[in-house]
Amino acid sequence: MMKIAVTGKGGVGKSTLAAVLAHLARKDGKTVLGVDSDPDANLAFALGIPEEQRRGIIPISQQRELIEERVGAKLKQFGQIFKLNPHVSDVADRFGCKFQGINLLVFGAIESGGSGCACPENTFLRNLLSHIVLQRDEFVIVDMEAGIEHLGRGTASGVDVMVVVVEPTLQSVGTAASIVRLAQQIQVRNVCFVGNKIGSEADQAYLHEHLDAQKVIGFIPYSDRIRQADRDGVPLMEHMDEELLRVFEAIYKSLKMVNG
């Protein structure tokens, strides 16, 4: 099964793309596991999970008893010895949020210790993501933060493709370049780009000029339907017209081709 990581500058629409790809994969008959590893945690909203159900989601990073049991150490205490390879194989099935045939796992933010800390919480999340990417036999789509925080070198070997969502702005293009450098350092096999919020041919030309044009697999137009779906908290899959649906279906098809 395919493993996809979606990343990009905050606000570019990566959660929207990840959610639609998850729905398309489910429609395609895949068993789908979505992972929200962005501290902003927007994937549940983008998937269209109702507010009442979203309120019941407890991020894994806040599952204190679970983490302490598995790592063998108390949280928020310094100088402890804890397990570097805790048992995580049951976490997705036990703690995932099920919606329309998609299983969603929300990682949440680490509240202290620094973004790259070797704390029990971060160690647990890194091992969990590694297990999901390397060992789960599902269509996995990971909504990453721009810094691809939890994606270590070993885990990266299991990612089939990293999708960088880019707006036609200098700042977004700059973030994309930084992500590509990080991806190269941890040996991600395939990196491609999706342009979002495209308002004109000039926007497309701008991204082709500033990115590796051969790795641009699609352009998502600026759309009132996307904005309205975000506003109303409904799945974009149920809110888009046929023209917009064809755009996302073409991106999904291109990703399957990238994977061979």
TORLUMTOR-127588 format. One record per residue (C-alpha): x, y, z. Coordinates in pm, whole numbers, plus 50000, padded with zeros to 5 digits. Layout:
N
XYZ/...
END
This chain:
260
500005000050000/501125035449928/502585058650194/502325096150126/503595125650331/502015159650257/503795190950368/504205227850291/504125262250448/501355267850700/498095277950538/498875265550187/496135239250196/498065207450270/495375194550508/492745200250240/494775180549986/495545152750236/491855149650325/490685147649963/493375121949878/492245101350177/488635101950057/489685093649699/491785064349820/488855051450022/486615055449716/489275035849526/488795006649765/491875012749981/492085008050355/493025043250462/494925055750765/495315093350800/497945107251035/497885143451150/501405150951273/501025188751239/500695205751581/497915227451433/495895195351378/493525205151096/493095171550923/490015160951122/488325193351021/489405189850658/488085154150644/484705167850750/484525149751083/481585165151275/482435188851559/481005166351829/483175137551711/486235160251675/485855171352035/486245135152143/489645131251974/492475130752228/495845135852054/498355108052116/500815132752270/498225139152543/497665102152617/499865104352925/499065070153074/499615052752741/502995069052679/504215063653036/503205026953023/504935020952690/508165040252751/508475029953116/509025065153247/507085094453388/506535124553165/507875159353241/510675145453457/514305149453356/517185124953388/515105093553341/515935062253145/513135051952910/512555027052630/513705039152290/511595013052107/508245012252287/505424989352176/503205009151934/501664983751694/498174985751850/497915023551883/496355032051545/493615005951584/492845014451947/493045052251940/492135061651583/488995081551500/486865063851238/484975084850982/483505074450648/485825044550625/488955064750712/490905059151034/492465091551164/495265093351419/496085127651562/499585131251707/499245165751866/501945189351986/504735182652236/504165208352507/507725211952632/511315201752576/511915216552231/510865205351884/513625179851846/513845168352206/514685132452295/511825132552546/509545102352600/506645118652411/508715126152102/510375092052111/506965075552130/505575095951838/508645089451622/508375052051683/504655052851615/505095070751281/507935047351187/505735017051257/502835031851056/504985040150754/507195009350753/504884981650873/501184990150833/499664975150518/497365004450438/497105035350224/498755059650466/498625097250424/500525118850672/499725155850714/503155169150813/504255202350950/506675222150730/509685210250927/508765173250869/509495170251240/508795133551308/510065120050975/513505105651054/515915089650810/514735054150877/511065063050845/511705082750526/512805050950351/509225038650374/507605070150233/506715064549870/506315101249789/506415134849966/503965160249827/504905196649885/501925220149853/503005254049723/501245287349668/502455311249395/504275333349647/507955338749719/507585328150083/505795295849996/508365287449728/511155294149979/509575270550231/509255244249959/512975247249880/513835242150248/511595211550265/513245196749956/516675200950118/515475183650435/513915155850230/517185150150045/519095148450374/516885120450505/516755103450164/513065106250078/512805087449749/510285108949560/509345145449606/506695162649397/504785195449406/501145205749392/500355242149326/497385255549522/495255287049516/496055291949149/494245321749000/495785324848656/498175310048402/500745334648535/500525317448874/501225283848710/504125298448514/505555313348836/505635279449007/507045262048701/509825287848698/510695284849068/510225247349115/511375216448930/508655218148665/508915180948588/507905173248946/504785195248948/501915170248933/498945193648949/497435227949011/494445233749237/492545265249139/491525291749387/487975280549459/485005294449649/483865258549697/487025250149890/486645281550100/482995273650173/483815237750271/486455250750513/483985275850653/481175250850699/483315221750819/482055197450555/484125172750352/485285189450033/484545156449858/480835163449916/481065200149821/483055201749498/481765202549142/482855178548869/485555201848736/487245205249075/486865168149140/488705160448815/491615182148934/492025161949253/491465128849077/494265137648832/496605144849125/495655111849288/496285093448962/499665110648920/500675099849270/499865063749189/502005066748877/504895081849077/504705051349299/504905029148993/
END
